[in-house]
Amino acid sequence: MRKAVFGRLSNRAQVWAPARVFSTIANQGLRLGSLVLMLSLGGLAAQAQTLASLPMAQPIEKNGTAKPVLGWVKFCERHPEECRVDLAEPAFVTVNPQIWRTIVSVNRRVNARIKPLTDKEHWGVVDSWDFPDDGLGDCEDYQLLKRKLLAERGFSRRAMRMTVVIDDLGEGHAVLMIRTDRGDYILDNKTSAVLPWRDTGYTYVKREGQDSTAWVSLGGVGSPVATANR
């Protein structure tokens, strides 16, 4: 694509530019090459890349009910508005390029803004779920903030479910699952990439339900006691 764009610009320069101007451009080849590269990455090519790279996913199947972790229960006691399920809200997000860009942007921004610190180091307890208002937090705190920011941008809270997994280290970990018309995607503090759930390498244990405040099992291994992972 870069070669094609450069070719078009070169042809136009040969047709439109006087000899002396063309000579000047030739002498500034490096500068022109940088400009063309910037245009190819920042203009229509980048937009097409975004549209084309939107990954497809499959919905994850639930498998009965599950008990939420204690940190979630206590969070809901402090923030009941964050835990209510409004059946009038859509259960799935309809994805388009703008929606996808917002999801990716919020994931990256929160990951960059919050510094990782375990609850044991932070609060002296094994597991505590809350918003990272002081700029520090562990996995679930990142995801709670992402959900709050996306909800403020008009996303259906019911379509964004806190989820407990076993990560690549074999430890309890919390991620945010966004349920969409293209499948289920994962926002994670360990990566700025928003991935289909199957591509994370995690074992999925349970998540918030969408029809009530009860949690649902995702058929993975036994539930971890806490999501104490950074």
C-alpha positions in Angstrom: 0.0 0.0 0.0 2.8 2.4 0.8 4.4 1.7 -2.5 1.2 2.3 -4.4 0.6 5.6 -2.6 4.2 6.7 -3.3 3.8 5.8 -6.9 0.7 8.0 -7.3 2.3 11.0 -5.7 5.4 10.6 -7.8 3.3 10.5 -11.1 1.5 13.6 -10.1 4.7 15.4 -9.3 6.1 14.5 -12.8 3.0 15.9 -14.5 2.3 19.0 -12.4 5.6 20.3 -11.1 8.0 22.4 -13.2 11.5 21.0 -13.7 13.1 23.1 -11.0 10.4 22.2 -8.4 10.8 18.5 -9.3 14.5 18.8 -8.8 14.0 20.3 -5.4 11.6 17.5 -4.4 14.2 15.0 -5.7 16.8 16.5 -3.4 14.5 16.3 -0.5 13.6 12.6 -1.1 13.9 11.7 2.5 11.5 14.4 3.6 9.0 13.5 0.9 9.3 9.8 1.8 8.5 10.6 5.5 5.5 12.7 4.4 4.1 9.9 2.2 4.6 7.4 5.0 2.8 9.7 7.4 -0.1 10.1 5.0 -0.4 6.4 4.3 -0.5 5.6 8.0 -2.6 8.6 9.2 -5.1 9.0 6.4 -7.4 6.7 4.5 -5.0 3.8 4.7 -5.2 3.9 8.5 -8.9 4.1 8.5 -9.2 1.1 6.1 -6.7 -0.8 8.4 -9.0 -0.2 11.4 -12.1 -1.4 9.5 -10.3 -4.4 8.1 -8.7 -5.4 11.4 -11.9 -5.6 13.4 -11.6 -9.1 14.8 -14.5 -11.6 14.9 -15.4 -13.5 18.0 -17.9 -16.0 19.3 -20.2 -15.6 22.3 -19.0 -17.6 25.3 -21.6 -20.1 26.7 -22.8 -19.9 30.3 -23.1 -23.0 32.3 -25.4 -22.5 35.3 -25.1 -20.1 38.2 -22.0 -19.1 40.2 -21.1 -17.4 43.4 -19.4 -14.0 43.0 -16.1 -13.3 44.8 -16.4 -11.5 48.1 -14.6 -8.4 46.8 -17.5 -7.9 44.3 -20.1 -8.3 47.0 -18.5 -5.6 49.1 -18.1 -3.4 46.1 -21.8 -3.7 45.4 -22.6 -2.7 49.0 -20.7 0.5 48.5 -21.8 1.1 44.9 -25.2 -0.5 44.4 -25.8 1.5 41.2 -22.9 -0.2 39.6 -24.3 -3.7 40.2 -28.0 -3.3 39.2 -29.2 -5.0 36.0 -31.5 -2.9 33.9 -33.4 -5.3 31.6 -34.4 -2.3 29.5 -30.8 -1.9 28.4 -29.5 -3.9 25.4 -27.7 -7.1 26.2 -25.3 -6.6 23.4 -23.3 -3.7 21.9 -23.7 -3.2 18.1 -20.2 -2.7 16.9 -19.3 -0.1 14.2 -15.9 1.6 13.6 -16.6 4.5 16.0 -17.8 2.1 18.8 -14.7 -0.1 18.3 -12.4 2.9 18.4 -14.0 4.0 21.7 -13.6 0.6 23.2 -9.9 0.4 22.2 -9.2 4.0 23.3 -10.7 3.5 26.8 -8.8 0.3 27.3 -5.5 1.8 26.4 -6.1 5.1 28.3 -7.0 3.4 31.6 -4.1 0.9 31.2 -1.7 3.8 30.7 -3.2 6.0 33.5 -3.4 3.5 36.4 -0.3 2.0 38.0 -0.5 -1.6 39.1 -0.5 -2.4 42.8 -1.9 -5.4 44.5 -4.6 -5.0 47.1 -2.2 -6.5 49.8 0.3 -3.7 49.1 -2.4 -1.1 48.6 -4.9 -1.8 51.3 -3.4 -4.6 53.4 -6.1 -7.1 52.3 -6.1 -9.9 49.9 -8.8 -8.7 47.6 -10.7 -5.4 47.4 -12.7 -4.2 44.4 -13.1 -0.5 43.8 -12.4 2.4 41.5 -8.7 3.4 41.3 -9.3 7.0 42.3 -5.8 7.4 43.6 -4.3 6.2 40.4 -3.3 2.8 41.8 -5.1 -0.5 41.6 -5.0 -4.2 40.5 -6.8 -6.0 37.7 -10.5 -5.6 38.8 -10.0 -1.9 39.6 -8.8 -1.2 36.0 -11.9 -3.0 34.6 -14.4 -1.2 36.9 -13.1 2.1 35.7 -13.2 1.1 32.1 -16.8 0.1 32.4 -17.7 3.3 34.2 -16.1 5.4 31.4 -17.7 3.4 28.6 -21.1 3.7 30.4 -20.6 7.5 30.5 -20.1 7.3 26.8 -23.5 5.7 26.2 -22.5 2.0 26.3 -25.0 -0.4 27.8 -23.8 -1.4 31.2 -25.7 -4.7 30.9 -23.5 -5.6 27.9 -20.3 -5.1 29.9 -19.7 -7.8 32.4 -17.1 -8.2 35.0 -15.5 -11.6 34.5 -13.2 -13.9 36.6 -10.6 -16.0 34.8 -7.5 -18.0 35.5 -4.7 -16.3 33.7 -1.5 -17.6 32.1 0.2 -17.6 35.5 -2.5 -19.9 36.9 -3.8 -17.1 39.2 -7.2 -15.5 39.7 -7.6 -12.5 37.4 -10.5 -10.1 36.5 -11.2 -8.8 33.0 -14.1 -6.9 31.5 -16.1 -8.7 28.9 -18.0 -6.7 26.3 -20.8 -8.7 24.7 -21.4 -7.5 21.1 -23.2 -8.5 18.0 -19.9 -9.9 16.7 -19.1 -12.0 19.8 -17.5 -11.4 23.2 -14.4 -9.3 23.6 -12.0 -8.8 26.5 -10.6 -5.6 28.0 -7.6 -6.5 30.1 -5.0 -4.4 32.0 -2.3 -6.8 30.8 -2.6 -5.8 27.2 -3.8 -2.8 25.2 -5.2 -5.1 22.6 -8.9 -5.9 22.8 -9.2 -9.6 22.0 -11.8 -12.1 21.3 -12.2 -14.2 24.5 -10.8 -17.3 22.9 -7.5 -15.5 22.0 -6.6 -14.5 25.5 -5.3 -17.9 26.6 -7.3 -17.6 29.8 -9.6 -20.2 31.5 -13.0 -18.6 32.0 -14.6 -19.2 35.3 -17.6 -16.9 35.8 -19.0 -13.5 35.1 -21.9 -11.2 36.0 -25.2 -12.4 34.7 -27.2 -10.3 32.3 -30.7 -11.1 33.5 -30.2 -10.6 37.3 -27.5 -9.7 39.8 -26.6 -13.4 40.1 -23.4 -14.5 38.5 -23.1 -17.3 35.9 -20.6 -20.1 35.5 -18.6 -20.2 32.3 -17.6 -23.8 32.7 -14.0 -23.3 33.6 -12.1 -24.6 36.6 -13.0 -24.0 40.2 -13.4 -20.4 41.3 -10.3 -18.6 42.7 -10.7 -17.2 46.2 -9.6 -13.7 45.0 -8.5 -11.8 41.9 -5.3 -10.5 43.5 -3.3 -10.3 40.3 -1.9 -7.0 39.1 
